[in-house]
Structures are given as structure tokens and as C-alpha cells.
Amino acid sequence: MKKYTSKNYRRLGLRRTDSPKDPTARRNYPPGIHGPKGQKRLTQYGTQLAEKQKAKLIYNILEKQLRKYYDQAIRRQGDTGVMLGQLLELRLDNVVFRAGLAKTRPQARQLTTHGFLLVNGKKVNIPSYQVRIKDEITIRPSKEKTKLVEIMKKNLENHQPPSWIYLDQKNMSAKVLETPKAEEMDQRFSTRLIVEFYSR
């Protein structure tokens, strides 16, 4: 896991969180001592590279991991860009975040590595674990009375998960109903341009 800073997000024009107090919201321009400047025009290579960097930043993964997902995607039938997006979306930490069991992807990763989660009743502490259709994610009974889980319960009240995830708010569990469609994935980067970058 790499620790990305607010500067990494600002450089790529992304927001880190939805909070108005977030530095990436207050300074929505690239970092630098001269303040806001005109945006540089990127080459085709630069555009593809930026999209790849965005995906790494959003899902908090390393170059080696993203390349591995690309290699898996090209071996599958169908649109390679969509396959790549599905592999990223079906990471355990991302499913936990999208279901609303965590406020951010880093928090979802922390919950996973600290042993808060069960997948089909079995403890899984690997954030990159690939969740499959019909897999059910629940909170370990020994962790249900922790302060963090109590906060999570309150956050779930106003959360609407994507259609490919079923959320049981009362029991704090989530179930994957189907693979996410292209329009249901994170739209802040282009998987097509990432595929073009790696296929050069």
C-alpha cells in the first residue's frame, strides 16, 4: 500500500473526499508555489498516463497491481476496459466502501486488514480479495460492539449502494448481486485509455 497525499489528488484534478474542508476541495488546482495557473496541454501519452495514475490513486493500488489486473482483463472475453473496471470494483475493500460499510476506501482497507470482515462466514483480511457474485460480507461478531461499527451503522442510514450490491442495513451485511456494469463504475478515469497505455 502506498500513502497518497492531497498533492497527488490535486495534481490529477481529483477530490480526496466529499468534505468541503478537504484540501483538495479548497485548492482545486495543481500544487505549486505560484498558485493557480493555466493547465498544461497533455500529449496522447500524457493523457493515458494521467488516467492510469488516477486509477491507482482512487483504488489506492500500486503499479504492479494495476498491471496485474490489466493482464487478467486481456485474458477475459469482452471489452478489456470493462473487464479491468470490474476487477477493480470487485476488490473487497472497494465493495465494502461502495456498500457503505466504510466512509472511504482507505477506511475500508483498514477494516479489512484489522480483521473486521467475514466473507461467506470466513475471515478475510486481504483488501485485494476478489469478491464474486453471491458472496456475502458481514461484520465479525466480536467487532460488532466497537465504536467504529456504531458510527458505521449511523452512516448507513442515508447511504444508497449501487444496484449490483444488496445492503442489509439492520444486519450490516452486503451481498454482490451481479458484476457492475460500465456505467456503474467510477467515472473519474477512463479504463479505455489505461488499456491503450498498456497495449502500446
C-alpha positions in Angstrom: 0.0 0.0 0.0 1.3 3.4 -0.9 0.3 6.5 1.1 -1.0 9.1 -1.4 -1.1 12.8 -0.3 -3.5 15.6 -1.1 -0.9 16.8 -3.6 -1.3 13.6 -5.6 -5.0 14.2 -5.9 -4.7 17.9 -6.8 -2.1 17.1 -9.4 -4.6 14.9 -11.2 -7.6 17.2 -10.6 -9.3 14.7 -8.2 -11.1 15.3 -4.9 -10.0 13.1 -2.0 -13.3 13.2 -0.1 -16.7 15.0 -0.4 -16.0 17.1 2.7 -15.8 20.9 2.0 -12.9 21.1 4.4 -10.8 18.7 2.4 -7.7 20.4 1.0 -8.4 19.1 -2.5 -11.8 20.9 -2.4 -10.4 24.2 -1.1 -7.4 24.2 -3.5 -8.9 22.6 -6.6 -5.8 23.4 -8.7 -2.5 21.7 -9.2 0.1 22.1 -6.4 2.9 24.6 -6.7 4.3 27.8 -5.1 2.8 30.0 -7.8 -0.8 29.2 -7.1 -3.4 28.5 -9.8 -2.0 28.5 -13.4 -3.2 27.6 -16.8 -3.4 23.8 -17.3 -0.8 22.3 -19.5 -1.9 20.6 -22.7 -1.1 16.9 -22.4 0.1 14.7 -25.2 -1.7 11.4 -26.0 0.8 9.5 -23.9 0.5 12.1 -21.1 -3.3 11.7 -21.1 -3.1 7.9 -21.0 -0.5 8.1 -18.2 -2.7 10.5 -16.2 -5.7 8.1 -16.4 -3.5 5.3 -15.2 -2.4 7.4 -12.2 -6.0 8.3 -11.4 -7.0 4.6 -11.2 -4.0 3.9 -8.9 -4.9 6.9 -6.7 -8.7 6.1 -6.5 -8.2 2.4 -5.6 -5.1 3.0 -3.6 -3.1 0.4 -5.5 0.5 0.1 -6.8 1.7 0.0 -10.4 2.4 -3.7 -10.2 -1.1 -4.4 -9.0 -2.7 -2.4 -11.8 -0.6 -4.1 -14.4 -1.7 -7.5 -13.0 -5.3 -6.5 -13.3 -4.7 -5.5 -16.9 -3.1 -8.8 -17.7 -6.1 -10.6 -16.2 -8.5 -8.4 -18.1 -7.0 -9.1 -21.5 -7.4 -12.9 -20.9 -11.1 -12.5 -20.5 -13.8 -12.4 -23.2 -15.4 -9.0 -23.8 -14.4 -5.3 -23.6 -10.9 -5.2 -21.9 -11.7 -1.8 -20.4 -14.9 -3.0 -18.8 -13.2 -6.2 -17.6 -10.4 -4.1 -16.0 -13.0 -1.9 -14.3 -14.9 -4.9 -12.9 -11.7 -6.3 -11.4 -11.0 -3.1 -9.6 -14.6 -2.7 -8.5 -14.8 -6.2 -7.1 -11.8 -5.8 -4.8 -13.0 -6.5 -1.2 -12.0 -3.0 0.1 -13.9 -1.3 -2.7 -17.0 -3.4 -2.3 -17.0 -2.6 1.4 -16.7 1.1 0.6 -19.4 1.0 -2.2 -21.8 -0.8 0.1 -21.4 2.0 2.7 -19.7 -0.1 5.4 -16.8 2.4 5.3 -16.7 6.1 4.6 -13.6 5.9 2.4 -11.6 3.3 0.5 -8.7 3.7 2.9 -11.0 3.1 5.9 -12.4 0.0 4.1 -8.9 -1.2 3.6 -8.1 -0.7 7.3 -11.3 -2.6 8.4 -10.2 -5.5 6.2 -6.6 -5.7 7.4 -7.7 -5.4 11.0 -10.0 -8.4 10.7 -13.4 -6.8 11.0 -14.9 -8.6 8.0 -16.2 -12.0 7.1 -16.8 -13.2 3.5 -19.4 -16.0 3.5 -18.7 -16.5 7.2 -14.9 -16.8 6.8 -12.4 -14.2 8.0 -10.7 -12.4 5.1 -8.1 -9.7 5.8 -6.8 -9.2 2.2 -8.0 -5.9 0.7 -7.4 -7.1 -2.9 -9.5 -10.3 -2.4 -11.8 -10.6 -5.4 -15.4 -10.8 -4.4 -17.7 -12.9 -6.5 -21.4 -12.9 -7.3 -23.5 -14.1 -4.3 -20.6 -13.5 -1.9 -21.9 -12.0 1.4 -19.8 -9.6 3.5 -20.6 -9.3 7.2 -19.0 -7.8 10.3 -17.3 -10.2 12.7 -19.5 -10.7 15.8 -16.6 -9.9 18.1 -16.3 -6.4 16.4 -20.0 -5.5 16.4 -19.9 -3.5 19.6 -16.8 -1.4 18.8 -17.2 2.4 18.5 -16.2 2.3 14.8 -19.0 -0.1 13.9 -21.6 2.0 15.8 -20.5 5.0 13.7 -20.8 2.9 10.5 -24.4 2.0 11.5 -25.4 5.6 11.6 -23.7 6.4 8.3 -25.6 3.6 6.6 -29.0 5.3 7.2 -28.5 7.7 4.4 -26.4 5.5 2.1 -27.7 4.2 -1.3 -25.4 1.4 -2.6 -25.1 0.7 -6.4 -27.7 -1.7 -7.9 -25.1 -4.5 -8.1 -24.8 -4.6 -4.3 -27.6 -5.5 -1.9 -27.3 -3.9 1.5 -28.9 -5.1 4.7 -28.7 -2.1 7.0 -30.1 -3.8 10.0 -27.6 -6.7 10.0 -24.8 -4.6 8.4 -24.2 -7.0 5.6 -23.7 -6.6 1.9 -24.1 -9.1 -0.9 -22.9 -8.9 -4.5 -25.8 -9.5 -6.8 -24.0 -9.2 -10.2 -20.9 -7.8 -11.8 -21.0 -4.0 -12.1 -21.9 -2.5 -15.5 -19.6 0.1 -17.1 -21.9 3.0 -16.2 -21.9 1.9 -12.5 -18.2 2.0 -12.1 -16.1 5.0 -11.0 -16.4 7.5 -13.8 -13.4 9.7 -12.8 -11.0 7.9 -15.1 -11.1 6.1 -18.4 -10.3 2.3 -18.4 -10.1 2.5 -22.2 -7.1 4.9 -22.1 -5.4 2.7 -19.5 -5.8 -0.3 -21.8 -4.3 1.8 -24.7 -1.4 2.8 -22.4 -0.5 -0.8 -21.5 -1.1 -2.1 -25.1 1.4 0.2 -26.7 
